[in-house]
């Protein structure tokens, strides 16, 4: 019987070492569309302070009943009274220091510049934090600063069309959008489906959103479910917001520091700090931001929204 010779051929594992592999930039799972910061109107500040002057509401000379039946030669007198201690919003800083080994940057600079990629990822992280702070910050966050009169509870736990209608009664002057966790939006869609009133969709700023009464529901994972962005359990409670936005509409606006040195984008500065004796290049990234609610009826909160109750 003749011997069968084993044929040695170039294999995939060996050839891989000489192959020119197509590579991508670093993929950051935590990056979100950040629709909130795209939809908010932002106002640039020079002093870092934004004062909201409000009128003292109540019986004022503006509340004059004009009637053709009542004649009087007396002209009402007085003035419009302002709050003596108006709210001042002071910009908060979100900062981080990025370190890059220059030897690594020199050797592994193709096809992507290592320093630029690191800076891009750090900036994305700061922008994610900015959106979270606008919602959750203890000082200026929307959740903490909504007026007590603008807070309502769900009727049965799950968010229903009735609950969102009640929110609209709180922000009825040109409401801009609802803001909710994706699981809260899914819970609302289930309630609509059960009632046979599936919400319509709208295309806005590059995304497709469902609407209720013509008002879009904007998703964000910064409105936490039981304190988490990505809850593991099927159930959990969260909040749904309804906002009116814009300074001219006396709504909710974002604030940032304008005209900074080394400004990389709106409210963000990137400063090169130099290279130490170990060859580590350092960058300081600082983002200055805040948010202001110009009138109480610009924001309403639906509380204790259950995202896991469904048949």
C-alpha positions in Angstrom: 0.0 0.0 0.0 1.5 3.3 -1.1 2.2 6.0 1.5 0.1 9.1 1.4 2.1 12.2 1.8 0.7 15.0 4.0 0.5 18.3 2.0 1.6 21.4 3.9 -0.2 24.5 2.8 -0.3 28.1 3.9 -3.1 28.3 6.5 -5.4 31.1 7.5 -3.8 31.6 10.9 -0.3 32.2 9.4 -1.5 34.3 6.5 -3.4 36.6 9.0 -0.1 38.0 10.2 0.6 39.6 6.9 -3.0 40.7 6.1 -3.9 44.4 6.1 -6.9 44.3 8.5 -9.6 46.9 8.3 -10.1 48.6 11.6 -12.7 50.8 13.2 -12.5 53.6 15.6 -13.2 52.7 19.3 -16.8 51.9 19.7 -18.3 53.3 22.9 -21.4 51.4 24.0 -22.5 54.1 26.5 -22.9 56.8 23.9 -26.5 57.8 23.5 -28.1 60.2 21.0 -28.6 62.8 23.8 -31.8 64.1 22.3 -32.5 66.3 25.3 -29.4 68.5 24.7 -30.2 68.7 21.0 -33.8 69.9 21.7 -33.0 72.3 24.5 -32.3 75.9 23.6 -29.0 76.9 25.1 -28.0 80.4 26.2 -24.4 81.4 26.5 -23.3 83.3 29.6 -20.3 85.7 30.0 -20.4 86.0 33.8 -21.4 82.4 34.6 -24.5 83.6 36.4 -28.1 83.7 35.1 -30.7 85.5 37.2 -34.4 84.7 36.7 -36.5 87.7 37.7 -40.1 86.8 38.4 -43.3 88.9 38.9 -45.1 88.4 42.2 -48.3 86.8 41.1 -51.7 87.8 42.5 -53.9 90.8 42.5 -52.0 93.5 40.7 -52.9 96.6 38.7 -52.7 94.3 35.6 -55.8 92.5 36.8 -58.2 95.3 35.7 -61.7 94.4 34.6 -62.7 96.5 31.6 -66.4 96.9 31.1 -68.5 99.3 29.0 -71.2 99.3 31.7 -68.9 100.7 34.4 -67.7 104.2 34.0 -65.1 105.8 36.2 -62.8 108.8 36.0 -60.3 107.2 38.3 -57.3 105.6 36.7 -56.0 102.5 38.6 -52.6 103.2 40.1 -49.7 101.0 41.2 -46.8 99.0 39.8 -45.9 95.5 39.0 -44.1 93.9 41.9 -41.1 91.6 41.4 -39.6 89.0 43.7 -37.0 90.6 46.0 -34.7 87.5 46.0 -34.8 86.0 42.5 -33.2 82.7 41.8 -29.7 82.8 40.4 -28.2 79.8 38.5 -24.5 79.5 38.7 -22.7 77.3 36.1 -21.3 74.0 37.4 -18.1 72.5 36.1 -17.7 68.9 35.0 -14.0 68.2 34.6 -11.5 65.4 33.9 -7.8 65.0 33.2 -6.8 62.7 30.3 -3.3 61.2 30.2 -1.7 59.7 27.0 1.7 58.0 26.8 3.5 59.9 24.0 5.6 56.7 23.2 2.3 54.8 22.5 1.0 57.8 20.5 4.2 57.9 18.4 4.3 54.1 17.6 0.6 53.3 17.3 -0.6 56.4 15.4 -1.8 54.7 12.2 -4.5 54.6 11.0 -6.0 56.7 13.9 -4.3 59.3 16.1 -4.4 57.9 19.6 -4.6 61.2 21.3 -7.4 62.4 19.2 -9.4 59.2 19.7 -8.9 59.4 23.5 -10.0 63.1 23.5 -13.1 62.2 21.4 -14.1 59.5 23.9 -13.5 61.8 26.9 -15.6 64.5 25.3 -18.4 62.0 24.7 -18.2 61.0 28.3 -18.5 64.6 29.5 -21.5 65.2 27.2 -23.2 62.2 28.6 -22.6 63.5 32.1 -24.0 66.9 31.1 -27.3 65.4 30.0 -27.5 63.4 33.2 -26.8 66.6 35.3 -29.5 68.6 33.5 -32.0 66.0 34.7 -30.6 64.8 38.0 -28.3 67.5 39.5 -29.2 68.3 43.1 -28.9 72.1 42.5 -30.4 72.8 39.1 -31.6 69.4 37.8 -35.1 69.3 36.4 -36.4 66.5 38.7 -35.3 68.4 41.9 -36.6 71.8 40.7 -40.0 71.0 39.5 -42.6 72.9 41.6 -44.8 70.8 43.9 -47.9 72.0 42.1 -46.5 70.5 38.9 -46.0 67.0 40.3 -48.7 64.3 39.8 -49.0 60.6 40.4 -50.0 57.8 38.0 -53.5 56.5 38.4 -52.6 52.8 38.4 -48.8 52.6 38.2 -48.4 52.0 34.4 -48.3 55.2 32.3 -51.6 55.6 30.6 -53.0 58.1 28.0 -55.0 59.6 30.9 -51.7 60.3 32.9 -50.1 62.0 29.9 -53.3 64.1 29.4 -53.0 65.2 33.0 -49.4 66.2 32.4 -50.5 68.3 29.4 -53.0 70.2 31.7 -49.9 71.2 33.8 -47.9 72.4 30.8 -50.6 73.5 28.4 -48.9 76.7 27.1 -47.0 75.4 24.0 -45.6 72.1 25.4 -42.5 71.0 23.5 -41.9 67.3 24.4 -42.2 64.5 26.9 -39.0 63.1 28.3 -38.9 59.4 29.5 -36.8 56.3 29.9 -37.1 54.0 26.9 -38.9 51.4 29.1 -41.4 54.0 30.2 -42.2 54.8 26.6 -42.6 51.1 25.9 -45.0 50.8 28.9 -47.0 53.7 27.5 -47.2 52.1 24.1 -48.5 48.9 25.6 -51.2 50.9 27.4 -52.1 52.6 24.1 -52.3 49.3 22.3 -54.7 47.8 25.0 -57.0 50.8 24.4 -56.8 50.6 20.6 -55.2 54.0 20.3 -51.7 53.3 18.9 -49.7 56.6 18.9 -48.5 58.1 15.6 -44.9 58.8 14.9 -43.0 61.9 13.8 -39.5 62.5 12.3 -37.6 65.1 14.3 -33.9 66.1 14.4 -32.8 62.9 12.7 -34.9 60.5 14.8 -38.3 58.9 14.7 -40.4 59.3 17.9 -43.9 58.4 18.9 -46.2 61.2 19.9 -49.2 61.8 22.1 -51.6 64.6 21.2 -49.0 65.7 18.7 -46.3 66.0 21.4 -43.2 63.8 20.8 -42.0 61.4 23.5 -38.2 61.7 23.7 -36.2 58.8 25.1 -33.3 59.1 27.5 -31.7 56.6 29.9 -30.8 59.5 32.3 -34.3 59.3 33.7 -33.4 56.3 35.9 -35.5 53.3 36.6 -35.1 52.4 40.3 -31.8 54.5 40.2 -30.4 52.6 37.2 -29.9 53.4 33.5 -30.2 49.8 32.5 -32.3 48.0 35.2 -32.0 44.2 35.2 -35.4 43.4 36.7 -38.6 43.4 34.7 -40.3 46.0 36.8 -39.2 49.3 38.3 -40.3 52.9 38.8 -39.3 56.0 37.0 -40.6 59.5 36.1 -41.9 61.1 32.9 -41.4 64.8 32.3 -43.2 67.3 30.1 -41.3 70.4 29.1 -41.9 73.8 27.4 -38.5 75.0 26.1 -37.1 78.3 25.0 -36.3 81.7 26.6 -39.0 83.6 24.7 -41.6 81.1 25.8 -40.5 81.3 29.5 -39.6 77.7 29.3 -36.7 75.5 30.2 -33.3 76.4 28.8 -29.8 75.1 29.0 -26.9 77.4 30.1 -23.2 77.3 29.2 -20.1 79.5 29.5 -19.5 81.4 26.2 -16.2 82.5 24.8 -13.8 80.3 26.8 -10.2 80.0 26.0 -9.3 76.8 24.2 -13.0 76.2 23.5 -13.5 72.9 21.7 -17.3 73.0 21.5 -20.3 74.7 23.2 -19.2 75.2 26.9 -16.3 72.8 26.6 -12.6 73.7 26.9 -9.7 71.4 26.2 -6.4 72.6 27.6 -3.0 70.9 27.0 -1.1 70.7 30.2 2.2 69.5 28.9 4.4 66.4 29.1 6.0 65.2 32.3 9.4 63.5 32.7 7.9 60.1 32.0 6.6 61.1 28.6 3.0 61.4 29.7 1.0 64.1 27.8 -1.9 65.5 29.9 -5.1 67.3 28.9 -7.6 69.1 31.1 -11.2 68.9 29.9 -13.8 71.2 31.5 -17.5 71.5 30.6 -19.5 74.3 32.2 -23.2 73.8 32.2 -26.5 74.4 34.0 -30.2 74.6 33.3 -33.0 77.1 34.3 -36.7 76.8 34.6 -38.1 80.2 33.8 -41.6 79.6 34.9 -43.1 76.9 37.2 -45.6 75.8 34.5 -42.7 75.1 32.0 -42.1 71.7 33.6 -44.3 68.9 35.0 -43.4 65.5 36.4 -45.4 62.3 36.4 -44.0 60.3 39.3 -43.9 56.6 40.3 -44.3 55.3 36.8 -44.2 51.5 36.8 -42.5 50.1 33.7 -43.1 46.4 34.2 -46.9 46.1 34.8 -48.5 44.5 31.8 -50.4 41.3 30.8 
